[in-house]
Amino acid sequence: MAIERGRVLWLAGDEALLRQLPRGRWIGGSIPYFVGQNGGQASRDLVFCAELPPRIATAIQVRYYDAKTIDRVAKDAPDHGFSLLLIPATSEVHLSYAQHAPGYEDMFLKPIAGWVTGVHLDDLGKTRPRVFNGVTGDSSNERALVMHVTMKPDRIASIGIVNTFTQGKGDTIEFPTTGFTASACHINGVESSLAQYVRERNIDMRLPLVADYSGTMINVSLQQVDERGNNVSFYAPVFKGVRYKFAAPVDDYVEAFYSAIPHFEQPVAFSCNCVLNYLYSGLEGKKTAQLTGPATFGEIAYQLLNQTLVYLLVEEA
């Protein structure tokens, strides 16, 4: 077994399975959706395993962060290496990281990749997502867990994303506050109700809001429109002062996703995909080339992302 052989591992699976694993040099997060070598599947009986490539690291450090200390995650990261970060969905640390990560000290200077752990969609509201520390044998549904990896001098780590969405040609939407929910907003400069706008325009809920950060498209996926409360909830926060547009319609969601996947000359160290991509692209039973990994409740490429595939490469310097 890889754990018993002392391999450094990143695991994803149902909570009940992760609880049964022996202690070792691994971290894991609850999620039963993943894309493996045989294609996408939802399973409560299998654990997805990604291994730190051999002869890469000189040291690893596994530690927890809570909502008060998560702002140190980039500062604590090694100067030459990368960090793999797991955060339980809907936890306080999840909200804190989602809203404030872009402003953390040393953020964007050191590679940080990872994902937001989740549960089977049938268990929403019944079971809380967790992270598991294989080194100590414990777990948490309130703290984030990171593996800081210090690499050999002849290696370099980089992070990439695959996003099939671009801004549409429609209205510009801005929000007065940062958060995971919104009622009031400004549409083309006029104060409006986003929930009413979504209903009246019959917006396709599969299409996220998209912000253009100097040419990089960052999605915010819609979770629910609460008609009684006139609120819209999101899977990631919208930010005050950022201009959003709904994504341009995609004629063939599946084809658009597959066309955006790059070709790699070498194995990918780690990747994860959004569970919404898994569902909307019909990935069950389908392969995504070299990009295997969990289908998650949020993806991390420095900051929190939605409906995006994230990958980590470790190459010769």
GUVO-374763 format. One line per field, with one value per residue (C-alpha): residue number from 1; residue in one letter; x, y, z. Coordinates in steps of 0.2 Angstrom, whole numbers, plus 5000, padded with zeros to 4 digits. Layout:
N
resi = c(NUM/...)
resn = c(A/...)
east = c(X/...)
north = c(Y/...)
up = c(Z/...)
# end
This chain:
317
resi = c(1/2/3/4/5/6/7/8/9/10/11/12/13/14/15/16/17/18/19/20/21/22/23/24/25/26/27/28/29/30/31/32/33/34/35/36/37/38/39/40/41/42/43/44/45/46/47/48/49/50/51/52/53/54/55/56/57/58/59/60/61/62/63/64/65/66/67/68/69/70/71/72/73/74/75/76/77/78/79/80/81/82/83/84/85/86/87/88/89/90/91/92/93/94/95/96/97/98/99/100/101/102/103/104/105/106/107/108/109/110/111/112/113/114/115/116/117/118/119/120/121/122/123/124/125/126/127/128/129/130/131/132/133/134/135/136/137/138/139/140/141/142/143/144/145/146/147/148/149/150/151/152/153/154/155/156/157/158/159/160/161/162/163/164/165/166/167/168/169/170/171/172/173/174/175/176/177/178/179/180/181/182/183/184/185/186/187/188/189/190/191/192/193/194/195/196/197/198/199/200/201/202/203/204/205/206/207/208/209/210/211/212/213/214/215/216/217/218/219/220/221/222/223/224/225/226/227/228/229/230/231/232/233/234/235/236/237/238/239/240/241/242/243/244/245/246/247/248/249/250/251/252/253/254/255/256/257/258/259/260/261/262/263/264/265/266/267/268/269/270/271/272/273/274/275/276/277/278/279/280/281/282/283/284/285/286/287/288/289/290/291/292/293/294/295/296/297/298/299/300/301/302/303/304/305/306/307/308/309/310/311/312/313/314/315/316/317)
resn = c(M/A/I/E/R/G/R/V/L/W/L/A/G/D/E/A/L/L/R/Q/L/P/R/G/R/W/I/G/G/S/I/P/Y/F/V/G/Q/N/G/G/Q/A/S/R/D/L/V/F/C/A/E/L/P/P/R/I/A/T/A/I/Q/V/R/Y/Y/D/A/K/T/I/D/R/V/A/K/D/A/P/D/H/G/F/S/L/L/L/I/P/A/T/S/E/V/H/L/S/Y/A/Q/H/A/P/G/Y/E/D/M/F/L/K/P/I/A/G/W/V/T/G/V/H/L/D/D/L/G/K/T/R/P/R/V/F/N/G/V/T/G/D/S/S/N/E/R/A/L/V/M/H/V/T/M/K/P/D/R/I/A/S/I/G/I/V/N/T/F/T/Q/G/K/G/D/T/I/E/F/P/T/T/G/F/T/A/S/A/C/H/I/N/G/V/E/S/S/L/A/Q/Y/V/R/E/R/N/I/D/M/R/L/P/L/V/A/D/Y/S/G/T/M/I/N/V/S/L/Q/Q/V/D/E/R/G/N/N/V/S/F/Y/A/P/V/F/K/G/V/R/Y/K/F/A/A/P/V/D/D/Y/V/E/A/F/Y/S/A/I/P/H/F/E/Q/P/V/A/F/S/C/N/C/V/L/N/Y/L/Y/S/G/L/E/G/K/K/T/A/Q/L/T/G/P/A/T/F/G/E/I/A/Y/Q/L/L/N/Q/T/L/V/Y/L/L/V/E/E/A)
east = c(5000/5007/5003/5013/5028/5029/5024/5018/4999/4984/4968/4950/4935/4920/4922/4919/4933/4946/4943/4948/4965/4981/4992/5006/5012/4996/4982/4964/4947/4930/4922/4915/4916/4932/4939/4951/4961/4944/4934/4923/4913/4904/4909/4907/4919/4934/4948/4956/4975/4988/5006/5020/5032/5047/5064/5055/5054/5067/5054/5036/5026/5008/4998/4981/4975/4959/4949/4961/4977/4974/4981/4998/4997/5007/5019/5022/5025/5042/5052/5056/5041/5022/5008/4993/4978/4962/4947/4930/4916/4904/4917/4922/4939/4931/4922/4938/4949/4937/4935/4952/4965/4970/4976/4986/5005/5016/5000/5003/5022/5022/5012/4996/4984/4970/4952/4937/4931/4913/4900/4889/4875/4862/4870/4869/4864/4866/4885/4898/4914/4930/4949/4960/4978/4986/5001/4992/4977/4964/4952/4942/4927/4932/4950/4960/4974/4989/5004/5019/5032/5050/5057/5075/5083/5082/5063/5050/5031/5018/4999/4987/4968/4956/4941/4929/4919/4922/4912/4896/4890/4876/4874/4888/4884/4893/4890/4890/4898/4909/4900/4893/4875/4868/4851/4855/4867/4870/4866/4874/4875/4857/4852/4843/4838/4849/4836/4823/4835/4839/4821/4815/4829/4828/4846/4854/4860/4874/4882/4893/4896/4913/4925/4940/4956/4968/4964/4961/4943/4937/4920/4907/4894/4876/4870/4852/4840/4829/4813/4806/4821/4825/4843/4855/4868/4885/4898/4912/4911/4907/4919/4914/4920/4923/4913/4904/4895/4886/4896/4893/4882/4891/4883/4891/4896/4905/4914/4920/4927/4936/4943/4950/4961/4979/4991/5005/5022/5024/5013/5003/5007/4989/4973/4955/4939/4923/4909/4898/4909/4907/4888/4886/4899/4892/4909/4903/4912/4922/4941/4950/4966/4980/4970/4963/4958/4943/4928/4926/4915/4928/4945/4961/4974/4980/4962/4946/4938/4922/4918/4937/4949/4966/4982/4999/5015/5032/5046/5065/5070)
north = c(5000/5017/5024/5010/5013/5031/5039/5057/5057/5068/5059/5062/5051/5048/5053/5035/5028/5042/5038/5020/5024/5022/5036/5041/5056/5061/5073/5071/5079/5072/5071/5056/5063/5062/5059/5044/5034/5026/5042/5051/5043/5046/5032/5030/5014/5022/5034/5045/5045/5058/5055/5069/5064/5055/5064/5081/5087/5090/5092/5093/5101/5098/5110/5117/5135/5142/5158/5169/5161/5157/5174/5167/5152/5161/5169/5151/5143/5138/5151/5137/5125/5125/5122/5111/5118/5109/5119/5112/5120/5131/5133/5150/5147/5144/5161/5170/5163/5166/5184/5189/5178/5190/5202/5190/5193/5184/5178/5176/5175/5156/5143/5138/5125/5115/5112/5115/5098/5093/5079/5069/5080/5068/5073/5092/5099/5082/5080/5093/5092/5088/5088/5073/5074/5058/5062/5065/5054/5068/5078/5094/5102/5120/5121/5121/5109/5112/5103/5114/5106/5112/5106/5103/5118/5110/5109/5123/5123/5132/5133/5133/5134/5129/5140/5138/5154/5172/5187/5189/5205/5208/5220/5225/5220/5228/5224/5236/5224/5208/5192/5175/5182/5198/5206/5224/5227/5240/5235/5247/5259/5258/5250/5234/5217/5203/5190/5199/5201/5183/5178/5191/5187/5168/5167/5150/5145/5135/5151/5160/5178/5182/5195/5200/5202/5209/5195/5181/5176/5172/5164/5166/5152/5155/5143/5147/5161/5164/5172/5175/5183/5191/5185/5176/5165/5160/5147/5160/5178/5192/5207/5225/5236/5222/5223/5206/5200/5184/5172/5171/5156/5140/5130/5113/5113/5096/5101/5118/5110/5096/5109/5120/5106/5108/5094/5091/5083/5076/5070/5083/5083/5087/5093/5096/5101/5109/5097/5109/5105/5087/5088/5100/5092/5075/5068/5052/5038/5051/5054/5071/5066/5068/5079/5067/5072/5076/5086/5098/5112/5125/5125/5135/5143/5155/5162/5153/5149/5141/5131/5130/5116/5119/5110/5109/5106/5102/5103/5104/5122)
up = c(5000/4995/5013/5021/5009/5015/4999/5000/4994/4991/4993/4990/4995/5005/5023/5029/5019/5023/5042/5039/5032/5042/5047/5035/5024/5017/5017/5011/5009/5008/4991/4982/4964/4954/4936/4936/4924/4919/4918/4929/4943/4959/4971/4990/4989/4980/4985/4972/4975/4968/4973/4975/4961/4968/4969/4969/4988/5001/5015/5018/5032/5036/5046/5050/5048/5055/5050/5061/5055/5036/5031/5035/5023/5009/5021/5029/5012/5006/4996/4983/4982/4982/4994/4992/5002/5007/5014/5020/5011/5021/5035/5043/5036/5018/5019/5026/5012/4998/5003/5008/5000/4986/4999/5009/5012/4998/4989/4970/4974/4979/4970/4980/4973/4980/4982/4993/5000/4999/5001/4990/4983/4991/5008/5007/5023/5032/5032/5034/5023/5031/5029/5035/5042/5038/5048/5065/5061/5065/5054/5055/5047/5053/5049/5032/5030/5020/5014/5011/5000/4998/4982/4976/4967/4950/4951/4948/4951/4941/4942/4927/4925/4911/4910/4896/4899/4893/4897/4887/4878/4890/4905/4917/4935/4950/4969/4984/4995/4995/4999/4995/4993/4985/4984/4978/4964/4950/4932/4920/4934/4939/4956/4953/4960/4954/4958/4948/4934/4933/4933/4921/4909/4911/4914/4912/4930/4922/4916/4929/4932/4924/4929/4918/4928/4915/4903/4915/4917/4934/4937/4951/4950/4955/4968/4971/4968/4984/4977/4995/5001/4984/4987/4975/4983/4975/4977/4978/4983/4972/4975/4978/4964/4951/4935/4931/4915/4913/4903/4885/4880/4876/4862/4867/4885/4884/4867/4874/4890/4880/4867/4881/4889/4885/4880/4892/4888/4905/4919/4929/4947/4953/4946/4951/4943/4948/4952/4941/4926/4931/4931/4916/4905/4909/4914/4922/4912/4902/4902/4903/4896/4909/4920/4933/4951/4962/4956/4970/4978/4973/4966/4972/4961/4973/4976/4976/4959/4952/4937/4933/4931/4941/4938/4946/4936/4943/4930/4928/4931)
# end
